[in-house]
Amino acid sequence: SEFAAALRARARDRVEWVDARAADRVIVIAANDPAALRRTLDEAASAGRPIVVVLASDRPSVDADTSLRANALVAAWNLGPMGAKATAAVLFGDANPSGKLPLTLARSPGELPLFHDAKPSSQLPYLFDDGKPLYAFGFGLSYTAFEVSVPKVAKARVPEGAPVAVSVEVRNTGARRGEETVQVYVRDKVSTVTTPVIRLAGFRKIALGPGEKRTVKFSIAATRLALWDGAMHHVVEPGEFEVLAGSDSAHLRGAAVTVLAKGRR
């Protein structure tokens, strides 16, 4: 395949192509044949070696069994003509991956549809499951690690219609330069109609060297706090909100903010 050819071209004399039982690591290219993937994983697992699975199917998906058995997953869905070379660069450490999932990957088909900004009543778990996603919206790892602080709001009480100023400190806790996408979400704690559990309000990608830290600032427009009320008016209802920040939608820390009704301070 094009992935195997790209790996061979990148490896040159540094890698010897051997049987899985004699290998130090096993790379599995997962295309569009689930049965073939399971057979290959069985063979690789019998070798007792670390398994890297490259997800190279035409659509973004991964099953729970593959996720459990793989030591690492590389999302390479429908990358285009340069995708194989880019994947080889990631596998050999020439490039530090920094992508984030633009969707939620479910643990089971019975959980579908599954998305981060669902309403509370829609989050009913499938039979014998906890309803948590396999990989959450916004998830993605790299060859370094980042720490995202609790967000700080400039003012805990803001007038109706005013933006909410938020700052988040991000630190590269690893030994390699990398990029992190800081994500900010909002939650309406009390409303006249049901609203999503969380909603994405902003994100920013920043590059940090080892040990480097930076404060990232966001201005959340009032429209990000709005809802469609019972009369189908798009309004911001005064009351309690929560601003949350993190590296993905499943790992968030929050700060409270109150939107004041007009005429109040």
Phi and psi in degrees as a GROMACS rama.xvg file:
@    title "Ramachandran Plot"
@    xaxis  label "Phi"
@    yaxis  label "Psi"
@TYPE xy
-64.555  -31.138  GLU-2
-67.4761  -45.1625  PHE-3
-61.8075  -40.5861  ALA-4
-64.2968  -40.9324  ALA-5
-66.2022  -38.7265  ALA-6
-66.1073  -42.0034  LEU-7
-63.6724  -41.346  ARG-8
-65.4512  -39.2281  ALA-9
-74.5195  -35.2769  ARG-10
-71.8394  -44.0845  ALA-11
53.5335  -120.406  ARG-12
-92.8054  1.12401  ASP-13
-81.7322  -20.1282  ARG-14
-125.799  135.384  VAL-15
-104.317  129.914  GLU-16
-89.4007  111.262  TRP-17
-131.741  177.484  VAL-18
-65.2209  150.058  ASP-19
-55.5664  -34.6059  ALA-20
-69.8532  -19.2342  ARG-21
-103.564  0.295906  ALA-22
-85.2497  156.615  ALA-23
-81.9572  -36.8976  ASP-24
-141.859  152.531  ARG-25
-118.387  125.823  VAL-26
-105.766  122.597  ILE-27
-112.256  123.775  VAL-28
-92.3021  111.841  ILE-29
-97.1224  107.318  ALA-30
-98.9783  -124.472  ALA-31
-109.411  20.3643  ASN-32
-121.619  92.5445  ASP-33
-58.0694  -38.6197  PRO-34
-64.462  -43.1656  ALA-35
-64.2743  -36.6018  ALA-36
-63.3656  -45.0764  LEU-37
-61.6756  -41.6509  ARG-38
-62.9592  -42.6863  ARG-39
-65.3568  -39.9666  THR-40
-65.58  -38.2208  LEU-41
-60.2551  -44.9462  ASP-42
-64.7402  -42.7601  GLU-43
-67.3492  -39.9398  ALA-44
-65.2562  -34.4908  ALA-45
-65.5302  -21.5384  SER-46
-78.3736  -17.0293  ALA-47
69.3377  29.4736  GLY-48
-112.3  156.248  ARG-49
-58.5226  139.41  PRO-50
-116.799  125.983  ILE-51
-109.598  122.677  VAL-52
-107.273  123.715  VAL-53
-96.1623  114.204  VAL-54
-82.6044  100.392  LEU-55
-119.038  27.5444  ALA-56
-76.7821  174.625  SER-57
-76.8849  -17.0819  ASP-58
-135.018  153.085  ARG-59
-71.6556  107.625  PRO-60
-160.295  153.832  SER-61
-157.723  137.046  VAL-62
-90.7427  160.305  ASP-63
-63.6973  -35.5963  ALA-64
-64.1836  -44.5525  ASP-65
-62.2582  -42.9042  THR-66
-61.6601  -38.9538  SER-67
-69.3118  -38.1302  LEU-68
-85.6237  -22.1379  ARG-69
-83.5689  142.13  ALA-70
-81.9434  -23.8089  ASN-71
-153.175  145.725  ALA-72
-122.064  133.17  LEU-73
-116.032  115.448  VAL-74
-78.0091  112.334  ALA-75
-132.933  44.6268  ALA-76
-74.3936  121.407  TRP-77
47.2972  54.5663  ASN-78
-80.7745  -17.6278  LEU-79
98.9593  -173.78  GLY-80
-63.3963  -25.9944  PRO-81
-99.7464  5.9005  MET-82
-62.7303  -39.3464  GLY-83
-64.6963  -43.611  ALA-84
-65.7705  -39.9854  LYS-85
-63.6897  -40.392  ALA-86
-65.2165  -41.154  THR-87
-61.2159  -39.2334  ALA-88
-63.242  -37.3864  ALA-89
-69.669  -44.3817  VAL-90
-63.2708  -34.1359  LEU-91
-92.3828  3.41023  PHE-92
81.3906  7.25378  GLY-93
-68.185  -32.6991  ASP-94
-122.081  141.853  ALA-95
-97.4732  112.056  ASN-96
-63.588  147.726  PRO-97
-145.541  15.259  SER-98
-73.4851  156.282  GLY-99
-127.084  146.601  LYS-100
-68.8928  126.56  LEU-101
-89.7206  15.3826  PRO-102
-152.612  171.495  LEU-103
-102.67  130.258  THR-104
-99.5289  120.812  LEU-105
-79.1707  153.992  ALA-106
-77.4735  -28.0623  ARG-107
-147.247  147.491  SER-108
-56.696  -27.1202  PRO-109
-67.2796  -14.253  GLY-110
-85.0391  -13.7839  GLU-111
-73.99  147.164  LEU-112
-77.1623  147.216  PRO-113
-135.685  125.151  LEU-114
-151.749  158.21  PHE-115
-70.6379  -31.0276  HIS-116
-99.685  38.9476  ASP-117
-77.8051  159.126  ALA-118
-81.1439  154.086  LYS-119
-54.8153  -38.7945  PRO-120
-68.3249  -16.9097  SER-121
-89.6253  -9.04937  SER-122
-92.301  63.5119  GLN-123
-98.1128  123.122  LEU-124
-67.6897  149.265  PRO-125
-67.4703  159.704  TYR-126
-54.0937  128.216  LEU-127
64.9877  22.4265  PHE-128
-128.92  165.492  ASP-129
-97.5932  -3.69011  ASP-130
81.696  -1.54848  GLY-131
-79.6801  144.205  LYS-132
-69.8781  158.535  PRO-133
-67.9801  -46.6727  LEU-134
-138.845  127.502  TYR-135
-79.4712  157.938  ALA-136
-53.6021  132.538  PHE-137
87.4492  -1.30847  GLY-138
-75.321  148.294  PHE-139
173.145  135.151  GLY-140
-109.349  169.822  LEU-141
-144.465  -171.645  SER-142
-86.3471  9.13545  TYR-143
-133.537  -175.958  THR-144
-132.665  151.302  ALA-145
-129.432  152.058  PHE-146
-121.525  124.513  GLU-147
-108.513  125.789  VAL-148
-77.804  170.979  SER-149
-64.7642  132.549  VAL-150
-66.7251  149.864  PRO-151
-117.725  127.667  LYS-152
-94.292  138.803  VAL-153
-63.8648  -37.014  ALA-154
-135.094  131.232  LYS-155
-76.287  -16.6802  ALA-156
-130.689  119.937  ARG-157
-123.556  147.61  VAL-158
-67.1444  152.273  PRO-159
-59.2421  130.151  GLU-160
93.0091  -10.8682  GLY-161
-87.7918  150.729  ALA-162
-73.1734  160.048  PRO-163
-106.884  117.764  VAL-164
-86.9668  127.279  ALA-165
-132.168  142.233  VAL-166
-128.461  142.116  SER-167
-134.89  131.966  VAL-168
-95.8041  131.708  GLU-169
-122.834  135.607  VAL-170
-131.332  135.931  ARG-171
-84.0113  109.877  ASN-172
-94.7854  1.37705  THR-173
-96.7642  -168.744  GLY-174
-107.597  12.0892  ALA-175
-137.631  145.81  ARG-176
-65.4457  140.539  ARG-177
-159.397  177.776  GLY-178
-120.957  137.382  GLU-179
-124.735  141.749  GLU-180
-102.139  106.515  THR-181
-79.9564  130.308  VAL-182
-119.327  135.428  GLN-183
-120.211  131.813  VAL-184
-124.22  162.958  TYR-185
-129.034  152.401  VAL-186
-134.987  128.05  ARG-187
-88.899  112.238  ASP-188
-76.4424  -32.8897  LYS-189
-140.849  128.3  VAL-190
-149.383  163.818  SER-191
-78.9515  -18.3299  THR-192
-130.726  162.738  VAL-193
-69.7994  141.719  THR-194
-129.882  162.378  THR-195
-58.2163  152.015  PRO-196
-58.1448  -46.1104  VAL-197
-143.756  155.93  ILE-198
-135.94  136.611  ARG-199
-67.1122  127.187  LEU-200
-111.58  -15.4172  ALA-201
173.136  160.087  GLY-202
-154.843  156.808  PHE-203
-151.413  134.32  ARG-204
-99.9577  127.122  LYS-205
-130.468  151.071  ILE-206
-104.505  133.373  ALA-207
-135.098  139.608  LEU-208
-80.7371  171.357  GLY-209
-56.6532  127.403  PRO-210
78.4112  -7.3914  GLY-211
-76.0914  147.012  GLU-212
-134.418  154.799  LYS-213
-151.058  146.826  ARG-214
-96.3415  123.661  THR-215
-105.188  131.738  VAL-216
-110.5  140.249  LYS-217
-127.426  149.508  PHE-218
-122.437  107.047  SER-219
-87.1035  113.306  ILE-220
-65.3806  151.788  ALA-221
-59.1771  -30.8  ALA-222
-63.3406  -24.0539  THR-223
-70.1328  -17.1516  ARG-224
-98.8435  -2.2896  LEU-225
-78.7026  161.182  ALA-226
-140.996  166.544  LEU-227
-94.2628  112.51  TRP-228
-79.5961  -173.536  ASP-229
-61.9104  -24.3469  GLY-230
-95.7086  10.1538  ALA-231
62.1698  39.2528  MET-232
-102.274  136.984  HIS-233
-86.25  101.581  HIS-234
-134.488  158.932  VAL-235
-101.445  116.436  VAL-236
-86.8932  127.724  GLU-237
-58.1  146.077  PRO-238
148.583  -161.118  GLY-239
-90.9917  132.834  GLU-240
-128.671  164.838  PHE-241
-130.111  131.82  GLU-242
-103.481  126.521  VAL-243
-122.728  147.131  LEU-244
-138.533  149.972  ALA-245
177.79  -171.719  GLY-246
-90.0632  -13.8348  SER-247
-162.404  174.49  ASP-248
-72.3008  -11.1541  SER-249
-98.8253  -10.7161  ALA-250
-127.095  86.617  HIS-251
-128.655  149.028  LEU-252
-128.255  144.121  ARG-253
-125.483  166.249  GLY-254
-137.164  143.021  ALA-255
-84.8487  148.147  ALA-256
-146.076  142.539  VAL-257
-112.347  127.298  THR-258
-93.4939  122.129  VAL-259
-88.6342  144.678  LEU-260
-68.4511  155.78  ALA-261
-58.1781  136.035  LYS-262
90.8192  -6.7229  GLY-263
-104.787  158.416  ARG-264
